[in-house]
Each structure stands twice: as C-alpha cells, then as structure tokens.
Amino acid sequence: MKALVSVKRVVDYNVRIQVKSDGSGVVTDGVKHSMNPFDEIAMEEAVRLKEKGKVTEIVAVTIGGAKNEETLRTALAFGADRAIHVKEEGEVQPLTAAKAFAAVLKKEEAKLFLAGKQAIDDDANQTGQMVAALLDIAQATFASKVEIDGDKATVTREIDAGLETLEVDLPAVITTDLRLNEPRYLKLPDIMKAKKKPIEAVSFADLGVTPAAGLKTTKTVPPPARSKGIMVKTTDELVEALKSKGLL
Amino acid sequence: MSKILIVAEHAEGKLNGGVAKTVAAAKGVGGEIHVAVFAADAAAVAEQAAKLDGVTKVLAVNNAANANPVAAVLAPQIVEVASGGYTHVFVPGTTFGKDLAPRIAAKLDVQQVSDVMAVHGPNSFDRPIYAGNAITTVETPAGTVVATVRLASFQAVGAGGSASVETVSVGAAVPTHTRYVKLEAQKSERPDLQSAARVVSGGRALGSSENFKVIFDFADKIGAGVGASRAAVDSGYVPNDMQVGQTGKIIAPELYFAVGISGAIQHLAGIKDARTIVAINKDPEAPIFEVADIGLVGDLFQVVPELTGKV
C-alpha cells in the first residue's frame, strides 16, 4: 500500500515572529525555515507504518518554490522512498493546495494521505479535509492513534470532548495531532542517502489544477500588547489584589 | 442582504455553548441568521437554538445517520442546505467545526476563513496567524463565505429569542466510508474550560497526577474549570482534553491562574484573551510573568494550598 505525505516548508517554530512595520506581512526573508512540525509527525507515522509492514511505499509531496527541495530532502531522510515537487513560486492557499494534492493522490493511486493537522504559519487547518472532500473519501483529523487493518483504518482523534474513535475505509486522509508520535532524530547516513533519492518536478498545469480565487490579505498587525502587570509577595497580597479588581 | 447559515454543534441533546458565540459573530455581518441542527432527533437542540438572540430561523434536519457528528456525513447535507441562497456558512471554531468547515468549503469550491476573531463586514474579517503572533485582515472573493469562528473572541448572545423552527428534509446521499465507533469523554462536574469564567491551569512543575490535587482543590473552592499546559499533558499528569494553548483549547476566562507554567509561546497563544492572568511560579525569570497581570514568585505547593484556605 502506498502512502502520500504532504510536507510544508514554514518559518521554524523557534523563530520569534516579526510583523513588518508597514503592515504588509510577516518577516520571512533571512529567517530559519524547517518542515512544519505536524508534517514531521505525519512523516514519522508513515515510516512507522512501513516498518510495521502496513505501508510499502512512501511518497512525499510539497508545493512551493526552489527552496522547498530542502523540505523534501528532509522527508526523504525520514524514510520517504521518493518525492514529488509541485513547483509554484507564488502564494498557495489551502483549496488550491488541496486540488494539487488530490490530483497527485489520484495519479499515484495512494491509499493513505497523511498530513499535519495544520501548518504553523497560516494555522489554517484546512488542506487535509479539503483533499478528502474533493475526492469524496474518508477523513480522520487530529489523529493520536492510527491502526491499519487491511483496507480499513481505525483512528483515535483528539477532540474537545475527549478521545473519539472512527473507523474509515481506505483510501482516506489522516491528519496528525501532537501526541501521535515523537519524530525521530535524523541520522547523517540517512541524510546522505536522501540526497540520492529521486524528486520529480511537476507543475499545476501538469496536474490539471487551476488555482482557486484566494483570500486577499489587506493588513497584518502584531497582536495587542497586554499592559504591564504587578508582582505581589504573599498570598494575602494576592487575595487583596484580586478583591480590589472585583475578581473574588 | 446576507443570509447566514450556522451549523449547530451539540451533544447528548444539548446545544454547545460555542453556537451562541458564533451567532454573535454572525450578528456582526448582519442579515438573516439561521441555525441548522443535524441530529437523529433535532427537536430538543432546535428549541435551544431558537432562543438565541439574533437567530431568525432554526432548521431541524432529522436523519439517523446524524446520531453522531461525522464531518463526511454532515458536509453533503450542509452543502445542500447552504445552496438555498445562503451567503455565509459559519461554524464554531471547535474541533467539530475545524474538522467540518473545510469539507463544506471544498464542496462549495471556496477558500475558507479560519478562526474569525473580528468581523468588519460581510466579506472582511480578522484572523490570527503564527499562533496568534500576527493578526491579518482578509477579504473573501466572490462566492459563499465559509468560516470558523474563534470562540474566545466573541461574547455569547443571550437566550431571550423565539425563532421559528422548521423541519427540513435533505435528500443528499451520505457516505458510509466513515463510521463512528466511540467517544471516551472525561466526565467532570467542574465548569467547562471553554465557557468557565475562572480557570486554574497546572504545568510541568506539578510533577505528577497526584500532585494535581492542589490545583483541583483550589479550582473547586473558587468554582473554576481546570486546564493544563502541554508539558503537563505530555507528561501524562492529566488527559489531553485539558490542554490549554495553541494546539489545545483557546480560552477567554475573566480570571486565569497559571500555576507552575513557564509560559511557552504555545501556551500563551491559548490565554491571550483572558481578562486577568495570575501567575504563580518559583522561577522569577519565567516568561509567564511578562504577560501576567499579577505575579507571585513562590513554591506552588505552599502558595496554592494557602490560597485555597484564604479565598
């Protein structure tokens, strides 16, 4: 069974985000980028499923400019067998990304589409669900446990009310939450091996995808700052401070 | 004029509190506001939705397939209803809504607006990116506007209304490729995290499940909901549905106590809208003190029981 894993290149999660003073966006030039952490979890899960003999081939896919090859090399170092680079230099919003992934999924006849539940840049949390909708296949989002049995998957999902279990027929989309697994450290030999694995370049046109009309961002600002607080020394002072604010 | 369809989230015959906040966001758009209740038997929930101020009509869709909320099952039904002249489809920004809304948007061939935190007009909204470290204003293109509403950004509307309830039959075929198996819910007598006026959260410094008792005791004394940092959840001290933060629950209580929580960006993203933040931590350098309204440096195992005795 073939698994397709989508990976996105984003500003590294350790970077302190700076909003441009002219309100035109967030500073992304010259800052460290890495694979979206939720996508690392998706890659790790695919590799574990392959180690268990449930998945036979892992194909990593990304959409973006030339720099995204780095992210695909990381996916190949994790254990993807090969990669597909959908080349697109401009901004790609979730519906357009989903159309491209759906086209790749169909072409590859993959049974499993694994993706992070959201990317930590736009925090949209949409693409996986949209891929499933476009192909009319099952989706199990926010997964914290995945079991594959033949042409079915049993997925435990982290939802507000607790842990929900769904059974889905394959092909299906599964999006990963934090506690699904802990991604491995990449070892040098794997990184070296990844350099020799094949990456196929395709365009939206090759996939028959027309970009959907997008949201237009008119302004980007930093969040409102909180006013400076006070420090108290004892619990009595704390109780007093809360009472004076009418909170107790 | 706008005509807004809100998808009701509900469980065990009770309307989710997030729906009243979603109605508040819809009121910002203006126009007609309809709430659709999809259930095996929608009557009880529809009655609750009809009381929400600002709602002009409630649509009850009864179908045995809707006994449990499964996005793939709900989406085609919602798309059919939405095709009846609706300009907007709003869903609460809970795990229910986040799972469901993109499935609706893709079927309607439109981009979705995630986590609406302010409404400027029918086609202009604010939403957070980068874990709330930047706020963008976006304009939607032509077509239906599908959005999830960030609940912490809106005050629930009152329940003094009396909209009419209409039973609607929906013909859309629903798929069978996704089957609900079970829900392991944490039963709790405490106030729900997302609607509680007071919340007390514990972090890694608690050190164990047993030690969380000091948090529970204090919370019970002041009638608060109980949350936790990701570190406390990952360490297995408390279940995941208690996690407060960017990847857990985003909350907006009147009063928030962060106990033994250092204040990682991911946690702060979940409490930005709390009215008053109190931090108790033994490390005076902890980043939580930078956002706290009131800070107390001290050993939580001493401070918290002391507080419990004094409030």
Interface residues (C-beta under 8 A of the other chain):
Chain A: V11 R16 I17 V19 V26 Q93 P94 L95 A98 I120 D121 D122 D123 A124 N125 Q126 T127 G128 Q129 M130 A132 A133 L134 D136 I137 A138 Q139 A140 T141 F142 S144 T154 R157 E158 I159 D160 A161 G162 L163 E164 T165 L166 E167 V168 D169 A172 D177 L178 R179 A212 A213 G214 L215 K216 T217 T218 K219 T220 V221 P222 P223 R226 S227 G229 I230 M231 V232 K233 T234 T235 D236 E237 L238 V239 A241 L242 K245 L247 L248
Chain B: A11 V70 A71 A72 A75 T94 T95 F96 K98 D99 L100 A101 P102 R103 I104 A105 A106 K107 D109 V110 Q111 Q112 V113 S114 D115 S124 P128 I129 Y130 A131 G132 N133 A134 I135 T136 T137 V138 E139 T140 P141 A142 G143 P175 H177 T178 R179 Y180 V181 K182 L183 E184 A185 Q186 Q194 I222 R230 V233 D234 P239 N240 D241 Q246 T247 K249 E254 L255 K272 T276 I277 V278 F289 V291 A292 D293 I294 G295 L296 V297 V303 E306 L307 K310 V311
